[in-house]
Amino acid sequence: MKKWLWACAAALLMAAGCGDKRIEQEGGGAAEDKTFRWKMVTTWPKNYPALGTSAEKFATLLDDMSRGRLKVKVYGAGDLVPAMEVFDAVSQGTAEMGHGAAYYWKGKLPSATFFTSVPFGLNAQEMNSWLYYGGGLELWREAYDPFNLIPFPAGNTGVQMAGWFNREINSIDDLRGLKMRVPGIGGEVLGRAGVQPITIPGGELYTAMQTRVIDAVEWVSPYNDLAFGFHQVGKHYYYPGWQEPGPTLELLINKKAWESLPDDLKLMVEVAARAINQDMLDLYTARNNEALTELVEKHGVDVRPLPDEVLKRLRELTDEVLSELAASDPMAARAYESQKAFLKGVGKYHEISEEAIYKARKP
């Protein structure tokens, strides 16, 4: 991946006319060489597999590509600021960068959830297409602009699991009364089904399940769930991840810090972010199968599907929640309509492409 990144960076820098260490700015004249030392705060534990390590990869790539001109020190959740304060920390300039997930900030910005994932929505491939070529990224940046933030897609886990439950889910009524860690719109939908949704940082989830503070937990997928040891505190592992079919992670950059960068370093940030965005999805695709095999064959985990009746009702509740959200906020309405239209169009093609080949290759 590093060789590919270097090739991309070289091409971009040549296109920008950056043959040496100095770069011609739009206004004319040359910017003096300068080393930028930035802080990145994240919502993940330090070096947590895939989520945390992707932030470290990003920092390393920038250091390598810039030949040391842009150095980023990564802070895990709680090291500099609490996990749920990343948005504010970058907005206020406490840190120049942040790495997290947009749906954590729904309380500040109702439209934010559309830039991570919505239940029964776009998968990772479709999210990337919508963001880069369907107008999604432009909407995202418009939404974040009042907060002095510039967002970039910077990771995707692919379709997640529905979660770990200490109760069998045989009907929609079995959800009633559960206390479950589940963020975003998925949490609101489950709330209407009788669940008490709770938002807890990743590093606290194992203890919360172990001590029965919560009865169920939705985190990511086998790779991360195995690392957290949820098989030791959860009885049943349900799929599919209806609540997060293609969750995009975000790189946040303080607008003033971004504007201070010369053009060649901005290009490197964009290339590195896009590389990490794809690299994380590749990593999850490779590691989830291995982790699921270990969970089942070594630890005897009970993996089972959610009943069709449950999924149908959750889909109905999702439509209600999304419609109400769109009606409550102009930017949320624009993101909702844009994403819905894109899903309708891409879905028609995927019926005869992705879905068709999945069926055709089954023995």
C-alpha positions in Angstrom: 0.0 0.0 0.0 2.8 2.4 0.8 4.3 2.0 -2.7 0.9 2.8 -4.2 0.5 5.8 -2.0 3.9 7.1 -3.0 3.0 6.7 -6.7 -0.3 8.6 -6.2 1.3 11.3 -4.1 4.1 11.8 -6.7 1.5 12.2 -9.5 -0.5 14.6 -7.5 2.5 16.7 -6.5 3.8 16.8 -10.1 0.3 18.0 -11.2 0.5 20.7 -8.6 3.9 21.8 -9.8 5.7 20.8 -6.7 9.1 19.7 -8.0 11.1 20.8 -5.0 10.5 21.6 -1.4 8.9 24.9 -2.2 5.4 25.3 -3.6 3.9 28.2 -5.5 0.7 29.3 -3.8 -2.4 30.6 -5.7 -1.6 34.2 -4.8 1.9 34.0 -6.2 5.2 33.7 -4.4 6.7 30.8 -2.6 5.8 29.4 0.9 8.8 28.8 3.1 9.5 25.2 4.1 7.8 24.6 7.4 7.3 21.6 9.7 3.8 21.2 11.0 3.3 19.3 14.2 -0.4 18.4 14.7 -2.4 16.5 17.3 -5.1 14.0 16.3 -7.6 13.0 19.0 -9.7 9.9 18.4 -12.8 8.2 19.8 -11.0 4.8 19.9 -8.7 3.3 22.4 -5.0 3.8 21.5 -3.9 1.3 18.8 -7.2 -0.6 18.9 -7.3 -3.0 16.0 -8.3 -1.4 12.7 -10.1 1.6 14.2 -7.2 2.9 16.3 -4.4 1.5 14.1 -5.8 3.2 11.0 -5.3 6.6 12.7 -1.7 5.6 13.3 -1.3 4.4 9.7 -2.6 7.7 8.5 -0.1 9.6 10.6 2.8 7.4 9.4 1.8 7.9 5.8 1.7 11.7 6.1 5.1 11.7 7.8 6.6 9.5 5.0 5.0 11.3 2.1 5.8 14.8 3.4 9.4 13.7 4.3 8.7 14.9 7.9 7.0 18.2 7.0 3.6 17.1 8.5 3.9 15.2 11.7 0.8 14.0 13.5 0.7 12.7 17.1 -2.2 10.4 17.7 -4.1 10.4 21.0 -6.4 7.6 21.9 -9.8 8.2 23.6 -9.2 9.8 27.0 -5.5 10.5 26.4 -6.1 14.2 25.6 -9.9 14.5 25.6 -12.7 12.1 26.3 -13.9 10.0 23.3 -17.2 11.9 22.9 -15.4 15.3 22.9 -13.4 14.8 19.8 -15.8 17.0 17.6 -15.6 19.9 20.0 -11.8 19.6 20.5 -11.1 19.9 16.8 -13.7 22.5 16.2 -12.2 24.7 18.9 -8.6 24.0 17.8 -7.5 22.1 20.9 -6.4 19.5 18.3 -5.9 20.0 14.6 -7.3 16.6 13.7 -9.8 14.0 14.9 -10.8 10.5 13.9 -14.2 9.1 14.8 -17.7 8.6 13.4 -20.1 11.3 12.5 -23.2 9.8 14.1 -21.7 10.4 17.5 -22.5 14.1 16.9 -26.1 13.8 16.0 -27.1 15.8 19.1 -25.1 18.7 17.8 -26.0 18.2 14.1 -29.0 16.1 13.2 -27.7 15.4 9.6 -24.5 13.9 10.9 -25.8 10.4 11.1 -26.2 10.2 7.3 -22.5 10.6 6.9 -21.8 7.4 8.9 -24.6 5.0 8.2 -28.3 4.6 8.5 -30.2 1.4 9.1 -31.0 -0.6 5.9 -29.0 2.0 4.0 -26.0 2.1 1.8 -23.2 -0.5 2.2 -19.5 0.5 2.2 -19.1 0.4 -1.6 -22.3 2.5 -2.0 -21.3 5.0 0.7 -18.0 5.6 -1.0 -19.7 6.1 -4.3 -22.3 8.5 -2.8 -19.7 10.5 -1.0 -17.2 10.8 -3.8 -19.5 10.9 -6.8 -23.0 11.4 -5.6 -22.8 14.7 -3.9 -22.5 13.3 -0.3 -19.1 14.8 0.5 -20.2 18.3 -0.6 -23.3 18.0 1.7 -21.1 16.7 4.6 -18.7 19.6 4.3 -21.5 22.2 4.1 -23.0 20.7 7.2 -19.7 20.9 9.1 -18.7 24.3 7.9 -20.4 26.3 10.7 -18.3 24.3 13.2 -15.0 25.2 11.5 -14.5 21.6 10.5 -13.5 19.9 7.2 -14.5 16.2 7.1 -13.0 13.4 5.0 -14.1 9.8 4.7 -11.4 7.8 6.5 -12.4 4.2 7.0 -15.3 1.8 6.7 -15.9 -1.5 8.6 -18.3 -2.9 6.0 -21.6 -4.5 7.2 -21.5 -5.0 10.9 -23.1 -7.6 13.2 -26.4 -6.9 14.9 -24.8 -7.5 18.3 -24.3 -9.6 21.4 -27.4 -10.4 23.4 -27.9 -12.2 26.7 -31.5 -13.0 25.7 -32.8 -15.0 22.7 -34.5 -12.8 20.1 -37.3 -14.8 18.6 -39.8 -11.9 18.2 -39.9 -8.2 18.3 -41.4 -8.4 21.9 -38.1 -10.0 23.0 -36.4 -6.7 22.6 -38.6 -4.9 25.1 -36.8 -3.9 28.3 -33.3 -4.6 27.0 -30.5 -2.1 27.9 -28.3 -2.0 24.9 -25.2 -0.1 23.8 -26.2 1.1 20.3 -25.5 4.6 18.8 -27.0 6.5 16.0 -30.3 6.0 14.3 -30.2 2.3 15.1 -30.4 3.2 18.7 -33.5 5.4 18.1 -35.2 2.6 16.1 -34.5 0.1 18.8 -35.8 2.6 21.3 -39.2 2.5 19.6 -39.1 -1.3 19.7 -38.8 -1.1 23.5 -35.0 -1.1 24.0 -33.2 1.4 26.2 -30.4 2.6 24.0 -27.2 3.6 25.7 -24.1 5.3 24.3 -20.9 4.0 26.0 -17.3 4.4 24.7 -15.7 1.3 23.3 -13.2 0.9 26.1 -16.0 0.5 28.7 -18.2 -2.0 26.9 -16.8 -5.3 28.2 -17.2 -4.2 31.9 -20.6 -2.9 31.2 -21.7 -6.3 29.8 -19.9 -8.2 32.5 -21.6 -6.3 35.3 -25.0 -6.3 33.5 -25.1 -2.5 33.2 -26.2 -3.4 29.7 -27.9 -6.6 28.4 -26.7 -6.3 24.9 -24.0 -4.6 22.9 -23.5 -3.6 19.3 -19.9 -2.8 18.5 -18.5 -3.7 15.2 -18.0 -7.2 13.8 -16.0 -10.4 14.6 -12.5 -8.9 14.2 -13.1 -6.2 16.9 -15.6 -8.1 18.9 -13.1 -10.9 19.4 -10.4 -8.4 20.5 -12.8 -7.0 23.1 -13.7 -10.5 24.4 -17.4 -10.1 24.0 -17.8 -13.9 23.6 -17.0 -14.1 27.3 -19.9 -11.9 28.4 -22.5 -12.4 25.6 -24.5 -15.5 24.9 -25.9 -15.0 21.4 -24.3 -13.3 18.4 -26.9 -12.0 16.0 -26.7 -10.9 12.3 -27.1 -9.1 10.0 -26.0 -5.6 11.0 -29.2 -3.9 9.8 -28.3 -0.8 11.9 -25.0 -0.2 10.2 -24.7 -1.7 6.7 -21.8 0.5 5.6 -20.5 2.8 8.4 -18.0 5.4 7.2 -15.5 6.8 9.7 -14.4 10.4 9.5 -11.2 12.4 9.6 -11.9 15.9 11.0 -9.6 18.8 10.4 -9.9 22.2 12.0 -10.5 24.7 9.2 -7.9 27.2 10.3 -5.3 24.5 10.5 -6.2 23.2 7.1 -5.9 26.6 5.5 -2.4 27.0 7.0 -1.1 24.0 5.0 0.6 24.6 1.6 -1.2 22.9 -1.4 1.1 20.0 -1.6 0.5 18.9 2.0 -3.2 19.3 1.5 -3.0 16.9 -1.4 -1.1 14.4 0.7 -3.7 14.6 3.4 -6.4 13.9 0.8 -4.5 10.9 -0.6 -3.7 9.5 2.8 -7.3 9.8 3.9 -8.6 8.1 0.8 -6.0 5.3 1.2 -7.0 4.7 4.8 -10.6 4.7 3.9 -10.1 1.8 1.5 -7.4 0.1 3.6 -9.7 -0.3 6.6 -12.4 -1.9 4.5 -9.9 -4.3 3.0 -8.6 -5.2 6.5 -12.0 -5.9 7.9 -13.0 -8.0 4.9 -9.9 -10.2 5.4 -9.9 -10.4 9.2 -13.6 -10.8 9.9 -13.7 -14.3 8.4 -10.7 -15.4 10.4 -12.2 -14.0 13.7 -15.6 -15.5 13.0 -14.1 -18.9 12.5 -12.2 -18.6 15.8 -15.3 -17.4 17.7 -17.3 -20.4 16.4 -14.8 -23.2 16.4 -12.6 -22.3 19.3 -15.1 -20.5 21.6 -18.3 -22.1 20.6 -20.1 -18.9 20.0 -23.8 -19.2 19.1 -24.2 -17.2 15.9 -27.7 -16.8 14.6 -29.8 -14.6 12.3 -32.5 -12.2 13.5 -35.9 -13.5 12.6 -37.5 -12.1 9.4 -40.4 -10.8 11.5 -38.0 -8.7 13.6 -36.1 -7.3 10.6 -39.4 -6.3 9.0 -40.6 -4.4 12.0 -37.2 -2.7 12.4 -37.4 -1.6 8.8 -40.8 -0.1 9.4 -39.6 1.8 12.4 -36.5 2.9 10.5 -38.7 4.5 7.9 -40.6 6.4 10.6 -37.5 7.6 12.3 -35.7 8.8 9.2 -38.8 10.6 7.9 -39.2 12.4 11.1 -35.5 13.3 11.2 -35.7 14.7 7.7 -38.7 16.8 8.6 -37.0 18.3 11.7 -33.8 19.7 10.0 -33.2 21.2 6.5 -29.7 19.7 6.1 -30.9 16.3 7.3 -33.7 16.5 4.8 -31.2 17.2 2.0 -28.9 14.4 3.0 -31.8 12.0 3.4 -33.3 12.7 0.0 -29.8 12.6 -1.7 -29.0 9.3 -0.1 -32.4 7.8 -0.7 -32.3 8.7 -4.4 -28.7 7.3 -4.8 -29.7 4.0 -3.1 -32.7 3.6 -5.4 -30.5 4.1 -8.5 -27.6 1.9 -7.4 -29.9 -0.7 -6.0 -31.3 -1.4 -9.4 -27.9 -2.1 -10.8 -26.8 -4.2 -7.8 -29.8 -6.5 -8.3 -28.2 -7.7 -11.5 -24.6 -7.3 -10.4 -23.6 -7.7 -6.8 -26.7 -9.6 -5.6 -26.8 -11.7 -8.7 -23.3 -12.9 -8.4 -23.7 -13.7 -4.7 -26.5 -16.0 -5.6 -24.8 -17.4 -8.7 -21.6 -18.4 -6.9 -23.3 -20.4 -4.2 -22.7 -24.2 -4.7 
